[in-house]
Amino acid sequence: MTPSAKGAAVGRGIGIGLMYGLWKPRVLGAWRVPASGPVILAVNHAHNLDGPMLMGTAPRPVHFLIKKEAFVGPLGPFLEGIGQLRVDRTSTDRTAITGALDVLAAGGVLGIFPEGTRGEGDFASLRAGLAYFAVRSGAPIVPVAVLGSGERRGRLVKGLPPLRSRVDVVFGDAFEAGDGSGRRTRKALDEATVRIQERLTAHLENARHLTGR
């Protein structure tokens, strides 16, 4: 079943209310996200707030691939209801892969943390999944840098940046991951992953220079 586009739109509305109500997002370059058609948002991941922050600041509703461990208790049905995708990171999750490709085939926006898990948020280690989705679907990738979500000073709630603090969300230029040949071999995906990492790392450096973070 294709994740609900209407659900993702509802999720975006919730994200806008929460993110702008609790923090002060500064969004730069949102116009770089194609207004229609399939697109993949590749987001650095240093904090749990990064996904919700992007849901509330992206110009279009986003379907994120989210680790299955987050789908616990009442949060599980809620995440599914707002069009998010459960993924088992310990194996090749065919259901998640199909759901993600369905989102792109329907002209939607797929959100991916290409590092696979929270880390330094510097795109230093990329998994091949992003390249696979980009090459298989032909969807362009838009790099996104979320900066300031890991701020520790002045926290009132453990694990969250200070309330009403500024978080920068910087969108980069869309680019194609493939080499134009249409190849989907392991070598082609490995080469695409290298190209993607170069573009994402360069965008993050530019975003830090632009925002002073």
C-alpha positions as CSV (number, residue, x, y, z in Angstrom):
1,M,0.0,0.0,0.0
2,T,1.3,3.4,-1.0
3,P,1.8,5.6,2.1
4,S,-1.0,8.1,2.4
5,A,-0.3,11.4,0.6
6,K,-3.2,13.0,2.6
7,G,-1.6,11.7,5.8
8,A,1.7,13.3,4.9
9,A,-0.1,16.6,4.3
10,V,-1.6,16.3,7.7
11,G,1.8,15.5,9.2
12,R,3.2,18.6,7.5
13,G,0.5,20.7,9.1
14,I,1.3,19.2,12.5
15,G,5.0,19.7,12.0
16,I,4.5,23.4,11.0
17,G,2.5,24.0,14.2
18,L,5.0,22.3,16.5
19,M,8.3,23.4,15.0
20,Y,7.3,27.0,14.6
21,G,5.5,27.0,17.9
22,L,8.4,25.6,19.9
23,W,11.5,26.8,18.0
24,K,12.5,29.4,15.5
25,P,13.3,27.7,12.2
26,R,15.1,29.7,9.6
27,V,14.6,28.1,6.2
28,L,16.9,28.9,3.3
29,G,16.6,27.8,-0.3
30,A,13.2,26.0,0.0
31,W,12.6,27.2,-3.6
32,R,15.2,24.7,-4.7
33,V,12.8,21.8,-4.0
34,P,10.9,21.0,-7.3
35,A,7.3,22.1,-6.9
36,S,6.0,18.9,-8.4
37,G,7.1,15.4,-9.3
38,P,9.2,12.9,-7.4
39,V,12.1,14.1,-5.3
40,I,14.3,12.7,-2.6
41,L,15.4,14.9,0.3
42,A,18.7,13.7,1.7
43,V,19.1,15.1,5.2
44,N,22.0,15.0,7.6
45,H,21.1,13.4,10.9
46,A,22.5,14.6,14.3
47,H,19.4,14.8,16.4
48,N,15.9,13.2,16.8
49,L,14.4,16.6,16.0
50,D,15.7,16.6,12.4
51,G,12.9,14.6,10.9
52,P,10.0,16.5,12.5
53,M,11.8,19.8,11.8
54,L,12.0,19.0,8.1
55,M,8.4,17.9,8.0
56,G,7.4,21.3,9.3
57,T,9.7,23.4,7.1
58,A,9.8,21.6,3.7
59,P,7.6,23.2,1.1
60,R,6.0,19.9,0.3
61,P,4.7,17.0,2.5
62,V,7.4,14.4,3.1
63,H,7.3,10.6,3.6
64,F,10.3,9.6,5.7
65,L,11.9,6.2,6.1
66,I,12.0,5.8,9.9
67,K,13.5,3.0,11.9
68,K,11.0,0.4,13.1
69,E,12.1,1.0,16.7
70,A,10.3,4.3,16.6
71,F,6.9,2.7,15.8
72,V,6.2,1.7,19.4
73,G,2.9,2.1,21.3
74,P,0.5,4.8,20.0
75,L,3.3,6.4,18.1
76,G,3.3,3.6,15.6
77,P,-0.3,4.1,14.2
78,F,0.3,7.9,14.4
79,L,3.4,7.7,12.2
80,E,1.7,5.4,9.7
81,G,-1.3,7.7,9.7
82,I,0.8,10.7,8.6
83,G,2.4,8.7,5.8
84,Q,5.7,7.7,7.3
85,L,7.5,4.5,6.3
86,R,8.6,1.9,8.8
87,V,12.0,0.3,7.9
88,D,13.9,-2.6,9.4
89,R,17.5,-1.6,9.3
90,T,18.8,-5.1,10.2
91,S,17.8,-6.7,6.9
92,T,16.7,-5.9,3.3
93,D,13.2,-4.6,4.1
94,R,11.3,-5.3,0.9
95,T,8.1,-3.7,2.2
96,A,9.9,-0.5,3.0
97,I,11.6,-0.5,-0.3
98,T,8.4,-1.0,-2.2
99,G,6.7,1.7,-0.2
100,A,9.4,4.2,-0.8
101,L,9.4,3.5,-4.6
102,D,5.6,3.8,-4.6
103,V,5.9,7.3,-3.1
104,L,8.3,8.4,-5.8
105,A,6.2,6.7,-8.6
106,A,3.2,8.7,-7.4
107,G,5.2,11.9,-7.7
108,G,5.8,12.4,-3.9
109,V,8.7,13.4,-1.7
110,L,10.8,10.8,0.0
111,G,12.9,11.8,3.0
112,I,16.0,9.8,3.8
113,F,18.8,10.1,6.4
114,P,21.5,8.6,4.2
115,E,23.9,8.1,7.2
116,G,21.4,5.5,8.3
117,T,21.3,6.6,12.0
118,R,22.1,9.6,14.1
119,G,25.7,10.6,14.2
120,E,27.8,13.6,13.7
121,G,25.5,14.8,11.0
122,D,28.3,15.3,8.6
123,F,27.5,12.8,5.8
124,A,30.8,11.1,6.5
125,S,29.3,7.6,6.1
126,L,26.6,6.9,3.5
127,R,24.6,3.8,3.0
128,A,23.8,2.6,-0.6
129,G,20.0,2.9,-0.1
130,L,19.9,6.5,-1.2
131,A,21.7,5.8,-4.4
132,Y,19.4,2.8,-5.1
133,F,16.3,4.8,-4.7
134,A,17.6,7.7,-6.8
135,V,18.9,5.5,-9.7
136,R,16.0,3.2,-9.7
137,S,13.3,6.0,-9.7
138,G,15.2,8.6,-11.6
139,A,14.1,11.2,-9.0
140,P,16.5,14.1,-8.3
141,I,18.1,14.5,-4.9
142,V,17.9,17.7,-2.9
143,P,20.5,17.9,-0.1
144,V,19.3,19.3,3.2
145,A,21.4,20.5,6.1
146,V,19.7,20.9,9.5
147,L,21.9,22.9,11.8
148,G,21.4,23.8,15.4
149,S,19.2,20.9,16.4
150,G,21.9,19.5,18.5
151,E,22.4,22.6,20.6
152,R,22.9,21.7,24.2
153,R,23.2,25.0,26.0
154,G,20.1,26.2,27.8
155,R,18.1,22.9,27.3
156,L,15.0,22.7,29.5
157,V,14.0,19.3,28.1
158,K,16.7,16.6,27.8
159,G,17.4,15.6,24.3
160,L,15.8,18.7,22.7
161,P,17.5,22.0,21.8
162,P,16.5,25.0,23.9
163,L,12.9,26.1,23.3
164,R,12.5,29.1,21.0
165,S,16.1,28.7,19.8
166,R,17.0,29.0,16.2
167,V,17.4,26.0,13.9
168,D,18.6,26.5,10.4
169,V,17.3,24.3,7.6
170,V,19.2,24.8,4.3
171,F,18.1,23.3,1.0
172,G,20.6,22.8,-1.8
173,D,20.4,22.4,-5.5
174,A,18.7,19.4,-6.9
175,F,21.0,16.9,-8.8
176,E,20.8,13.6,-10.5
177,A,22.6,10.7,-8.9
178,G,23.0,8.5,-11.9
179,D,25.6,8.9,-14.7
180,G,22.9,9.0,-17.4
181,S,23.4,5.4,-18.5
182,G,20.5,4.0,-16.6
183,R,22.7,1.2,-15.2
184,R,21.7,-0.3,-11.9
185,T,24.6,-2.6,-11.3
186,R,26.5,-2.7,-8.0
187,K,29.4,-0.8,-9.6
188,A,26.9,1.9,-10.8
189,L,25.4,2.2,-7.4
190,D,28.8,2.4,-5.7
191,E,29.8,5.2,-8.2
192,A,26.5,7.0,-7.6
193,T,27.1,6.8,-3.8
194,V,30.5,8.5,-4.2
195,R,28.9,11.3,-6.3
196,I,26.1,11.7,-3.8
197,Q,28.5,11.9,-0.8
198,E,30.6,14.6,-2.6
199,R,27.5,16.7,-3.3
200,L,26.1,16.3,0.2
201,T,29.4,17.1,1.9
202,A,29.9,20.2,-0.2
203,H,26.3,21.3,0.5
204,L,26.9,20.9,4.3
205,E,30.1,22.9,4.1
206,N,28.3,25.7,2.2
207,A,25.4,25.6,4.6
208,R,27.7,26.0,7.6
209,H,29.5,28.9,5.9
210,L,26.2,30.5,5.1
211,T,24.7,30.2,8.5
212,G,27.9,30.6,10.6
213,R,27.3,27.3,12.4
